[in-house]
Amino acid sequence: MSDKSTLKKRVGPVVVMLLITFVFISITTSLYTFTREKVLLNESLVLKKAVLLSSGMEFPEDPQEIEKLYSEKVIEAKSDDGSIYYRVIDTDPSHPVSYVFIQRGSGLWGTITIAIGYDPAIDRIMGFEVIDQNETPGLGGRITEAWFMEQFRGKRAPLKTVPEGTQAGENEIDAITGATTSSNAIRDIVNAATEKAKAIMK
């Protein structure tokens, strides 16, 4: 077998793989460019819904109505350390009815992002919403279930977890059975958010 024939056999598959890679990269880039604006709009809407819900407010289902309500009731503010938080008002902008903070922390499989709302004194939790998580479906992923998030309303941090179905105290939350790590991660994220909120509003 000649050297030229051997070189052709070696180079051929490499060229084919390069062409296939180029085609798929081109397709992926085109899809990203085409959908990027819509993805950003959806992410913005998810955040706005989370802010409204965690402040204890009801919100409409229509995206345009959510945008309208958010623009009327929510004022974005910046703390001294550059963190963004949200002042939720009724009628008087100088007297917020709640404050909402975004907090991130480590879960079992990645970062968990939450929105948590407090009364004006940062004394009680007014609402809690999971914005993003990668916990195990059917176990840790249950942190997005309504019963789990709803139990935070009216609680006082620092929180502690107790077995599912037993919480009674104002600083207790039910852990999810079989998902202790995810439950404790949420507890720790909420407690960290509370410390941060109190320091900022001090």
N, C-alpha and C positions, 0 to 999 in steps of 0.2 A: 504494500500500500504506500502511495507517495505521500510526501510531507504535505503537499497541497490538499490532497483528499482528506488527510487527518485534520488539518487546520479547518477545513470547511465543515467537517462534522462537529468540531468543537465550538466553532463560532456561530454556526446556524442556530442552535438552541438558545444561545445568549441573546442573539438579535431578536428572536421571536419573543423571549421573555421581556426584553426591553420595550418592544412594541406593545405587548399586552399591558405592561405596567403603565406606559404612557397613556394608553387609551383609558384605563380605569382611573388614573389620576385626573385626566381631563374631565371625565364624567363626574367624579366626586367634586372637583373644583367648581364645575358648572352648577351642580345641585346646591352646593354650599352658598354660592353667590346668589342663586335664584331664590333660595329660601331664607337667607340670613335676616332680612328685614322682618319677615313674618315671625321668625323664631324670637327675635328681640322684642317684638310687640307682645307676643304671648308671655315671655318672661316678665315683662313689665306689668302685664295684666295680672299674672299670678301674684306678684309682689303686692300690687295695690289691693287685691282681694284679701290677701293675708293681713295687711295692715288694718283694713276696715274690720275684718272679722275679729282679730285679736284685740281690737279696741272695744269690742262688745257691740258693734254696730251691725244692723242687718244691711244686706246689700242686694241690689237688683241683679238679675241674671244677664240682662243685656249689657254687652261690653261698653257700649257708648254711655249707658246710664251709670255704669261703674266708674268710668272716667270722669263723668260729670260730678258724681258724689264725692269722689276722691279729691277733685280740684276744689270743691266747695268746703270740705271738712278737714282736709289734711294739709299741714304745713311741714315741709321738710326742713329740718334744722341740722346744724353741725356743731359738735362739741369741740372743746379746745384741742382734743387729740385728733381731730379730723373725722371722727366717727359720725355717720349719718343716723339720726333718729327722727321720729315723727311726732308732731304735736297734733292731736285730734281735737277739733273744736266743735262747739255747738253753734253759738252766734257770736260770742265775744272772743276774738283771736288772742286776747291777753290772758284769758282764763281757760286753758285746755281742760277738756273733760277726761282725757287720758293721754298717756305717752306710750309709744310703741318703739321697741328696739329689735334689731335683727342681730341674732347671735349664731355663731357657728361653733361646732365642736366635733370631736371624734366619736363615731359610732363603731359598730362591730366591723363593717366593711368599707367605711369611708366617712366623709364629712356629712354631718347633719346640719341643716340650716333651718332655723325657726324664726317666727315673729312672735313676740310676746308683749302684751299690753298691760299697763299698770294704771291704777288710779292716780290722781294728781300728786298724792303724797308718796308715791312709790311704796305703798304699804301692802296693797292687795293686787293679785293678778286679775285682770279683767278678761283676758282671753289668751289663747295660745293656738298657733297654727304651725304645722310642719310645712316648710316651703320645698325642701329638697332632702332626699335621703336615699341610701342604697342598702337598707337592711334586708334581712332574709324575708322573702314573701311568706305570709302565713304565720310568721313568728315576730321578729323585730319589726317587720314592715307594718305590723298592726299599730304602730305609733301614729299612723295617719287616720285610724278609725275615730269616728265621732265621739264615742264614749270615753276614749283615752284622752283626747284633747279637751273635751268638755269638763272633765274632772278638775282641771286647773283653775277654773273660774272661782274667784273668791278666796283662793288659797294665799297663804303668806309664806314667802321663802325666808330662810333656806328650807327646802323640802327634803323629805326622806321618803324612800319607797317602802311599801309594805306589801304582803302577798295579795294577789288579785282578789277583790271582793271584800277586803277587810278595812280599807281606809276609812277613817272617821275624823281624825284630827285636822285642824286647819292648815297643818304643814305636812300632811301625808297624801301621797298619791299611790294608787294601785299599780304595782308592777304588772307586766304582761307575763302570764304563765309561760314558761319555756323561753322567755326572752329577757332574762335578767340583765344581760350586758346592755342591750338597747334601752331598756327602761332606766337603768342607772345612768346611761349616757345622757338621756333627756333630762333626768334630775340634775346632773352636773352642769349641763348647758344652761338650764333655767336658773340655777343658783349663781352661775357666773354672770349671766345677764342681769340678775338682780343687783349683784355687787356693783357691776358697771353702771347700771342705771342710777343707783343711789349716789355713786361718786360723781357722775355727770350732773345730776340735778342738785347736788349739794351746793 
